[in-house]
Each structure stands twice: as C-alpha cells, then as structure tokens.
Amino acid sequence: MCIRDRYMGIKYLTFIMENKDIWSPNSWKKHPILQQPQYKDQKELQNVLDQVHKLPSLVSQEEIEILKARLQEVVQEQAFILLIGDCAESFDDCNQEIVEKKIQFQENLRSLLENALNKRIIKIGRIAGQYCKPRSDDFETIDGVKYLTFRGHIINGFDKDEREADPKRIIEAHFRSATTMNCIRSLEFGKIKDQTFTSHEGLLLPYEETQVREIFGKFYNLSAHFLWIGERTRGLDQAHIEFFRGIENPIGVKVSSTASSEDILQLYKKLNPKGELGKFVLIVRLSTKDLVQKLEEMIKTVKDNKLKVIWMCDPVHANTFKAGQFKTRKVDDIIDQIQAVYQTLKKHDLYLGGIHLETTPLDVTECVGGTSKAVKEEDLGRKYETLCDPRLNLNQTEDVLNAFIKCVKGSSSS
C-alpha cells in the first residue's frame, strides 16, 4: 500500500469516527430492530414504499410547531394533555359517522376538563394512523391452529386467514389516515375552539421513513403531529430510538418498571439533546403494585439531572388481566393509578401534564366497572369489539376523568 492510499484510509476512518452520529431518515437501518413484520416479497414492499413517499403528507410542519408551542404551556403548568382513542384503529371505522363521534367525544371531554381545571386542554387523538400494534408473541393459537398474530391493519388482517403481512395495506392505511384527517379538518373548521392533533405509535419504521420531509434544514415526520415510542422498542441502541432522535416532532416514550434511571437519562439525551421545552413526554405505564416506588426513582432521576420532561400517565397498559377468554381492565384500577401518579408528582412539586387512555365513544363492554352503567365480567362478551386491547366506553371514560377532577380539586383545597 502506498503512502497516499494509507493516508486516505486513515482519513476515511477518521471521518467515520467523527461522524458516527450523523442522522438520516434511513440511518435506523444500521441498528437492530424489534416488532417488525416479515414481508415475503421485498420488491413489492419497496415499490409500495416508493409510492407512499410520493403521496401528500398527512399533517404539516406548521401544525407540528403549533403543537410544540402548546406543549411548552404544559411545561409551564398552563395546559393539560388529553390523549385518547382506540387501541388499534380499524379500516372499517374510517367513515363519517364514526369519526364524527370520536371527535365530538373528545371535544366534550375537553370541555369537561377545561371547565374544571381552568386551563387549556390539548386534544391529541390516537387517530388517523394508529394502525400498527406491538405484540408479545409472533403467533397465537385459535381453535388449536397456530396463526401469525394480528399486528394492526397496516400490516395484516384481523381475520385469521389474512395474517400474512401484506405491503399493499400500507397504501390502504395511508389513504384511510388521509381520509380521516380530512374528515377531522372539515368537522373542526370554524366550529371547535382547539384543533385535534393526531398521534400514533411510530412502530412500522419503513412506513414512517416515507413520511419524513426536510423543511428549512430540519426533519419532520408528517405522518402525525405527535408520535410515541413503546415500551418494547425503546432500547437505546435500537432502530426506533435512532429514527426518532432525528425528527422535530414532539416525542413520547413509554416507560415501565423495567426502565432504569440510566435508561431514562440516556433516552432524554438522545431524543432531546438540546433540552427543548415540550419536546420530551415521559409516559409512565406502571403496575399498581410497584407504582409509587418506581415513580419515586424516576422523579429522582429527572430532578437530579434537571431534565425538562412532560409527565404523562398511561394507567391502562400495565393493568390488563384475563377474565375468561377476554382481556380486560378495571375502571377502579385506572382511577387509582392516575390519582397515585398525580399525588406522587405533586408531593415533589411536579406537574402531571397529561393522561393517555384507550377509549371509544361506543357503548362497548370491554373494561369492567363504572358508575352509571357498570360492566361486570359476565357482561364482557356482549359487545367486546376491540381489535386488540380493551377500551373504556363513553361512560367509563367520563367516570375516570371526573375522578381525576375530584382528585385535583381535593388536592388543591387541602
């Protein structure tokens, strides 16, 4: 090897070392990834992704910046986030009547909270894109037969004979998200005080990459206003963290009792390196048995390192259990957890900035309990319609929020 070749080799290695943290919309591909489907035809998948990339985006950079400004109000304790919607959206629910019910439902809840708390309520829906779900197992057994697990309509069908991952569903999901988004805009234009921002778990990275746009030197994911990273895909060296560290959208991260203090610190550093207000939402999903102890540890990490986080409570995902053949949740457990998170944060002079619930305006029987129309375990089979996890129905959601309001007012008067 000549001196010049050796010099160029050293220079190249130096460049790689100095630029190992360079981000691009596809740099996630260099990292290990979880919770992704296996597509049989990679060529068809790429053709679909190329098509989707050319389609109009679902949201705008301006709307994302508006949300970021609103979230800064949460940091200042002048606003509160209400993030609700289906566990997994269904293609069948992409129709005027159902979308209108969802939007009116969230607007009514916004009004309830705003009047009670006397502050701006930021509505974020699990809507117009919540078509992908992480799963604990790749397969499930139905009537003694092994099938691939349903992973959301963007990937496969709920019917057991439609479980193969189908790339064409990505196009279908994008069109239905766009149709839902257009419906939301038409319903809210000039009629509703505050717009509904959209959100989903940013799980299917090949799709999410197609929605990234560079605007004024910054990268935005225009598939939704707000995205979150789930408990199963928040590994520090994994693809999802790599992808989301490069975009301007506000990002939520779900953390359970398995999250160490170092995990939280490093997640914050990766996803919010500039320490922006309103950028990083810490979504706490803890089981009731270890909630206070683990939350105290998280609080210490945040305070010791002066992290600028928004605290959000997800009281549903760690409190699911089986009643016969049905997955369900207890309304009382959800209420107790929100109250415990609120009171623990308040004890440390911290602010609970939002609640994240899986809900529907429909009169389903998927969660147990409630005051006005209590659902018993033996009622679950009557209207159990969810594609994945159990949702609070309209009355149960109101029960949960009224209990939260009572907790806040009781705490303020004591």
C-alpha positions as CSV (number, residue, x, y, z in Angstrom):
1,M,0.0,0.0,0.0
2,C,1.4,3.4,-1.0
3,I,1.6,6.3,1.5
4,R,-1.2,8.1,-0.3
5,D,-3.6,5.1,0.0
6,R,-2.6,4.7,3.6
7,Y,-3.3,8.4,4.2
8,M,-6.7,8.2,2.5
9,G,-7.6,5.1,4.5
10,I,-6.8,6.8,7.8
11,K,-8.7,9.9,6.7
12,Y,-11.8,7.9,5.8
13,L,-11.7,6.1,9.2
14,T,-11.3,9.4,11.0
15,F,-14.3,10.7,9.1
16,I,-16.4,7.7,10.1
17,M,-15.5,8.0,13.7
18,E,-16.2,11.7,13.8
19,N,-19.5,11.3,12.0
20,K,-20.8,8.1,13.5
21,D,-23.7,10.0,15.0
22,I,-24.8,11.6,11.7
23,W,-28.5,11.1,11.3
24,S,-30.5,10.5,8.2
25,P,-34.1,9.3,7.6
26,N,-32.8,5.8,6.9
27,S,-29.9,5.6,9.4
28,W,-32.2,3.4,11.6
29,K,-31.5,0.5,9.2
30,K,-28.0,0.2,10.7
31,H,-29.4,-0.7,14.1
32,P,-31.2,-3.8,15.5
33,I,-35.0,-3.6,15.2
34,L,-37.9,-5.2,17.0
35,Q,-41.6,-5.7,16.4
36,Q,-41.4,-5.6,12.6
37,P,-43.4,-7.9,10.2
38,Q,-41.7,-10.3,7.8
39,Y,-42.7,-9.4,4.3
40,K,-42.3,-12.3,1.8
41,D,-41.8,-10.0,-1.3
42,Q,-39.3,-7.3,-0.5
43,K,-39.5,-5.9,-4.1
44,E,-43.2,-5.4,-3.7
45,L,-42.6,-3.8,-0.3
46,Q,-40.1,-1.3,-1.8
47,N,-42.5,-0.5,-4.6
48,V,-45.2,0.3,-2.1
49,L,-42.9,2.5,0.0
50,D,-41.8,4.4,-3.1
51,Q,-45.5,5.1,-4.0
52,V,-46.4,6.2,-0.4
53,H,-43.4,8.5,-0.3
54,K,-44.8,10.4,-3.3
55,L,-48.2,10.9,-1.8
56,P,-49.3,14.1,0.0
57,S,-48.3,14.2,3.7
58,L,-51.0,13.8,6.4
59,V,-50.0,16.8,8.6
60,S,-48.0,20.0,8.1
61,Q,-44.8,21.3,9.6
62,E,-46.7,24.4,10.8
63,E,-49.2,22.3,12.7
64,I,-46.4,20.4,14.4
65,E,-44.8,23.7,15.5
66,I,-48.1,24.8,16.9
67,L,-48.3,21.7,19.0
68,K,-44.8,22.2,20.2
69,A,-45.7,25.7,21.3
70,R,-48.8,24.3,23.1
71,L,-46.7,21.7,24.9
72,Q,-44.5,24.4,26.2
73,E,-47.6,25.7,28.0
74,V,-47.8,22.2,29.7
75,V,-44.3,22.6,31.0
76,Q,-45.4,26.0,32.5
77,E,-48.4,24.2,34.0
78,Q,-50.8,26.3,32.0
79,A,-52.2,23.4,29.9
80,F,-53.0,19.7,30.1
81,I,-52.9,16.9,27.5
82,L,-55.8,14.6,26.9
83,L,-54.6,11.8,24.7
84,I,-57.3,9.2,23.9
85,G,-58.5,6.8,21.2
86,D,-58.7,3.3,20.0
87,C,-56.0,0.7,21.0
88,A,-55.9,-0.1,17.3
89,E,-57.8,1.7,14.6
90,S,-59.9,-0.3,12.2
91,F,-60.1,0.3,8.5
92,D,-63.8,-0.2,8.9
93,D,-64.1,2.8,11.3
94,C,-62.9,5.2,8.5
95,N,-66.4,6.6,7.9
96,Q,-68.1,9.9,8.6
97,E,-70.3,8.8,11.4
98,I,-67.7,7.1,13.5
99,V,-65.0,9.7,13.0
100,E,-67.6,12.4,13.9
101,K,-68.5,10.5,17.1
102,K,-64.8,10.3,18.1
103,I,-64.1,13.9,17.5
104,Q,-67.3,15.1,19.3
105,F,-66.5,12.7,22.2
106,Q,-63.0,14.2,22.6
107,E,-64.3,17.7,22.3
108,N,-66.9,17.0,25.1
109,L,-64.2,15.6,27.3
110,R,-62.0,18.7,26.6
111,S,-64.8,20.9,27.7
112,L,-65.4,18.9,30.8
113,L,-61.7,19.1,31.8
114,E,-61.2,22.8,30.8
115,N,-64.2,24.0,32.8
116,A,-63.0,22.0,35.8
117,L,-59.2,22.7,35.7
118,N,-59.5,26.2,34.2
119,K,-56.6,25.7,31.8
120,R,-56.1,24.9,28.1
121,I,-56.8,21.2,27.2
122,I,-54.6,19.9,24.4
123,K,-56.6,17.2,22.5
124,I,-54.4,14.5,20.9
125,G,-56.2,11.6,19.4
126,R,-55.0,8.0,18.7
127,I,-56.5,8.6,15.3
128,A,-55.7,8.9,11.6
129,G,-52.8,6.4,11.8
130,Q,-53.0,4.2,14.8
131,Y,-53.0,1.1,12.6
132,C,-49.9,-0.7,14.0
133,K,-49.5,-2.6,17.2
134,P,-46.6,-4.3,19.0
135,R,-47.4,-7.8,20.2
136,S,-45.9,-10.0,22.9
137,D,-45.8,-13.1,20.6
138,D,-45.4,-13.6,16.9
139,F,-48.0,-16.4,16.9
140,E,-51.3,-17.2,18.6
141,T,-53.4,-20.4,18.7
142,I,-57.0,-20.3,17.5
143,D,-59.1,-23.5,17.8
144,G,-55.9,-25.5,18.1
145,V,-54.3,-24.0,15.0
146,K,-51.3,-21.7,15.0
147,Y,-51.6,-18.4,13.2
148,L,-49.5,-15.2,12.9
149,T,-50.5,-12.6,15.4
150,F,-52.6,-9.7,14.3
151,R,-50.4,-6.6,14.2
152,G,-52.7,-3.9,13.0
153,H,-54.5,-3.2,9.7
154,I,-51.4,-1.5,8.2
155,I,-49.7,-5.0,8.4
156,N,-52.3,-7.8,8.3
157,G,-55.9,-8.6,8.7
158,F,-57.8,-9.4,11.9
159,D,-59.4,-12.4,10.2
160,K,-57.2,-15.5,10.9
161,D,-57.0,-16.2,7.2
162,E,-55.5,-12.7,6.5
163,R,-52.5,-12.9,8.8
164,E,-49.7,-12.7,6.2
165,A,-48.0,-9.3,6.1
166,D,-49.3,-7.5,3.0
167,P,-47.4,-4.4,1.7
168,K,-50.5,-3.1,-0.1
169,R,-52.0,-2.5,3.3
170,I,-49.5,0.3,3.8
171,I,-51.1,2.3,0.9
172,E,-54.5,1.5,2.3
173,A,-53.6,2.7,5.8
174,H,-52.2,5.9,4.4
175,F,-55.3,6.7,2.3
176,R,-57.6,5.9,5.3
177,S,-55.4,8.1,7.5
178,A,-55.7,10.9,5.0
179,T,-59.5,10.5,4.7
180,T,-59.8,10.5,8.4
181,M,-57.6,13.6,8.7
182,N,-59.7,15.4,6.0
183,C,-62.9,14.5,7.9
184,I,-61.4,15.9,11.2
185,R,-60.5,19.2,9.5
186,S,-63.9,19.6,8.0
187,L,-65.6,18.8,11.3
188,E,-63.5,21.3,13.2
189,F,-63.1,24.1,10.8
190,G,-64.5,27.2,12.4
191,K,-66.6,25.2,14.8
192,I,-64.3,23.9,17.6
193,K,-62.1,26.0,19.9
194,D,-59.0,23.9,19.6
195,Q,-57.9,21.6,16.9
196,T,-57.4,17.9,17.4
197,F,-53.8,16.8,17.0
198,T,-53.1,13.3,15.7
199,S,-50.8,10.6,17.1
200,H,-49.8,7.0,16.9
201,E,-47.1,4.7,18.0
202,G,-44.3,5.1,15.4
203,L,-43.7,1.4,15.1
204,L,-43.5,0.4,11.4
205,L,-40.3,2.3,10.5
206,P,-40.3,1.6,6.8
207,Y,-43.6,3.5,6.6
208,E,-42.5,6.2,9.0
209,E,-39.4,6.9,6.9
210,T,-41.5,7.6,3.8
211,Q,-43.2,10.4,5.7
212,V,-40.1,12.3,6.7
213,R,-39.6,15.7,5.0
214,E,-36.7,18.2,5.2
215,I,-38.1,21.7,5.8
216,F,-35.8,24.7,6.4
217,G,-33.0,22.3,7.3
218,K,-35.0,20.4,9.8
219,F,-36.6,17.0,9.5
220,Y,-40.3,16.4,10.3
221,N,-42.3,13.2,10.3
222,L,-45.5,14.3,8.7
223,S,-47.5,11.1,9.4
224,A,-48.8,12.6,12.6
225,H,-48.3,15.6,14.9
226,F,-47.2,13.6,17.9
227,L,-45.6,10.1,18.0
228,W,-44.6,7.8,20.8
229,I,-42.1,5.0,21.2
230,G,-43.4,2.0,23.0
231,E,-42.0,0.1,26.0
232,R,-40.9,-2.8,23.7
233,T,-39.0,-0.7,21.2
234,R,-37.2,1.9,23.4
235,G,-33.8,0.1,23.5
236,L,-31.1,2.7,23.4
237,D,-29.1,1.1,20.6
238,Q,-32.1,0.1,18.6
239,A,-33.6,1.4,15.4
240,H,-36.6,3.2,16.8
241,I,-34.5,5.5,19.1
242,E,-32.2,6.1,16.1
243,F,-35.1,7.1,13.9
244,F,-36.9,9.4,16.3
245,R,-33.8,11.2,17.6
246,G,-33.6,13.0,14.2
247,I,-37.1,14.4,13.8
248,E,-38.5,17.7,15.1
249,N,-41.9,16.3,16.3
250,P,-42.6,16.1,20.0
251,I,-41.9,12.5,21.1
252,G,-43.4,10.4,23.9
253,V,-41.6,7.4,25.4
254,K,-43.4,4.8,27.4
255,V,-41.5,3.5,30.4
256,S,-42.4,0.7,32.8
257,S,-40.8,-0.7,35.9
258,T,-38.0,-2.2,33.8
259,A,-36.7,1.3,32.9
260,S,-33.6,2.1,35.0
261,S,-32.5,5.6,35.9
262,E,-29.7,5.4,33.4
263,D,-32.3,4.4,30.7
264,I,-34.4,7.5,31.3
265,L,-31.4,9.8,31.3
266,Q,-30.0,8.4,28.1
267,L,-33.4,8.3,26.4
268,Y,-33.7,12.0,27.2
269,K,-30.2,12.8,26.0
270,K,-30.8,11.0,22.7
271,L,-34.3,12.3,21.9
272,N,-34.0,15.8,23.3
273,P,-30.3,16.7,23.2
274,K,-31.0,20.4,23.0
275,G,-33.2,20.3,26.1
276,E,-36.2,21.8,24.3
277,L,-39.3,22.6,26.4
278,G,-42.2,20.4,25.4
279,K,-40.2,18.1,23.2
280,F,-39.9,15.0,25.5
281,V,-43.0,13.4,27.1
282,L,-42.3,10.7,29.7
283,I,-45.3,8.4,29.6
284,V,-45.4,6.4,32.8
285,R,-47.0,2.9,32.5
286,L,-46.5,1.1,35.8
287,S,-48.4,-1.6,37.5
288,T,-50.2,-0.6,40.7
289,K,-48.1,-2.8,43.0
290,D,-44.8,-1.0,42.3
291,L,-46.0,2.3,41.1
292,V,-45.0,4.6,43.9
293,Q,-41.6,3.1,44.5
294,K,-40.7,3.1,40.8
295,L,-42.1,6.6,40.1
296,E,-40.1,8.0,43.0
297,E,-37.0,6.6,41.3
298,M,-37.9,8.2,38.0
299,I,-38.6,11.5,39.8
300,K,-35.2,11.5,41.4
301,T,-33.5,10.9,38.0
302,V,-35.5,13.8,36.4
303,K,-34.8,16.2,39.3
304,D,-31.2,15.3,39.8
305,N,-30.4,15.8,36.1
306,K,-32.7,18.8,35.7
307,L,-34.5,17.1,32.7
308,K,-37.2,19.1,31.1
309,V,-39.9,16.4,30.7
310,I,-43.7,16.4,30.5
311,W,-45.1,13.8,32.8
312,M,-47.9,11.8,31.4
313,C,-49.8,8.9,33.0
314,D,-50.8,5.8,31.0
315,P,-52.9,3.9,33.6
316,V,-54.1,1.2,31.3
317,H,-51.3,-0.8,29.7
318,A,-49.8,-2.2,32.9
319,N,-53.2,-3.1,34.4
320,T,-54.7,-5.6,32.0
321,F,-55.8,-9.0,33.0
322,K,-57.7,-12.0,31.7
323,A,-61.3,-12.7,32.6
324,G,-62.2,-15.9,31.0
325,Q,-61.3,-15.5,27.3
326,F,-61.3,-11.7,27.4
327,K,-58.5,-9.3,28.2
328,T,-59.9,-6.5,30.4
329,R,-59.2,-3.7,32.8
330,K,-60.9,-2.4,35.9
331,V,-62.1,1.2,35.9
332,D,-61.2,1.5,39.6
333,D,-57.6,0.4,39.0
334,I,-57.3,3.1,36.3
335,I,-58.7,5.7,38.6
336,D,-56.4,4.7,41.5
337,Q,-53.3,4.8,39.3
338,I,-54.0,8.3,37.9
339,Q,-54.6,9.5,41.5
340,A,-51.4,7.9,42.7
341,V,-49.3,9.3,39.9
342,Y,-50.8,12.8,40.4
343,Q,-50.3,12.8,44.2
344,T,-46.7,11.4,44.0
345,L,-45.7,14.0,41.5
346,K,-47.4,16.8,43.5
347,K,-45.5,15.7,46.6
348,H,-42.3,16.5,44.7
349,D,-43.7,19.8,43.3
350,L,-44.0,18.3,39.9
351,Y,-46.9,18.6,37.5
352,L,-48.9,15.8,35.8
353,G,-49.2,17.1,32.3
354,G,-51.4,14.6,30.7
355,I,-53.4,11.3,30.7
356,H,-53.2,8.7,28.0
357,L,-56.2,6.4,27.7
358,E,-57.6,3.8,25.3
359,T,-61.2,4.8,24.8
360,T,-64.1,4.7,22.4
361,P,-67.4,6.7,22.3
362,L,-69.2,3.5,21.5
363,D,-71.2,1.6,24.2
364,V,-68.8,-1.4,24.3
365,T,-68.3,-3.8,27.1
366,E,-64.5,-4.3,27.3
367,C,-63.5,-2.9,30.6
368,V,-65.0,-3.8,34.0
369,G,-66.7,-1.3,36.3
370,G,-68.0,2.2,36.1
371,T,-70.7,4.1,38.0
372,S,-73.6,4.9,35.7
373,K,-73.6,1.8,33.6
374,A,-71.3,-0.6,35.4
375,V,-69.9,-3.5,33.3
376,K,-69.5,-6.8,35.1
377,E,-67.1,-9.6,34.0
378,E,-70.0,-11.7,32.8
379,D,-71.0,-8.8,30.5
380,L,-67.8,-8.7,28.6
381,G,-68.9,-10.9,25.7
382,R,-72.0,-8.7,25.0
383,K,-70.2,-6.0,23.0
384,Y,-66.5,-6.9,23.0
385,E,-65.4,-5.3,19.7
386,T,-61.8,-4.2,20.1
387,L,-59.2,-5.4,17.6
388,C,-56.6,-5.7,20.4
389,D,-56.7,-4.3,23.9
390,P,-59.9,-3.3,25.9
391,R,-61.1,0.3,25.7
392,L,-63.1,2.4,28.2
393,N,-66.5,3.2,26.8
394,L,-68.0,6.7,26.9
395,N,-69.5,6.5,30.4
396,Q,-66.4,4.8,31.9
397,T,-64.1,7.5,30.3
398,E,-66.2,10.2,31.9
399,D,-66.0,8.3,35.3
400,V,-62.2,8.3,35.1
401,L,-61.9,12.0,34.2
402,N,-64.5,13.0,36.8
403,A,-62.5,11.1,39.4
404,F,-59.3,12.8,38.3
405,I,-61.0,16.2,38.5
406,K,-62.1,15.4,42.1
407,C,-58.6,14.4,43.0
408,V,-57.1,17.6,41.6
409,K,-59.7,19.8,43.4
410,G,-59.4,17.9,46.6
411,S,-55.6,18.2,46.5
412,S,-55.8,22.0,45.8
413,S,-58.2,22.6,48.7
414,S,-56.1,20.6,51.2
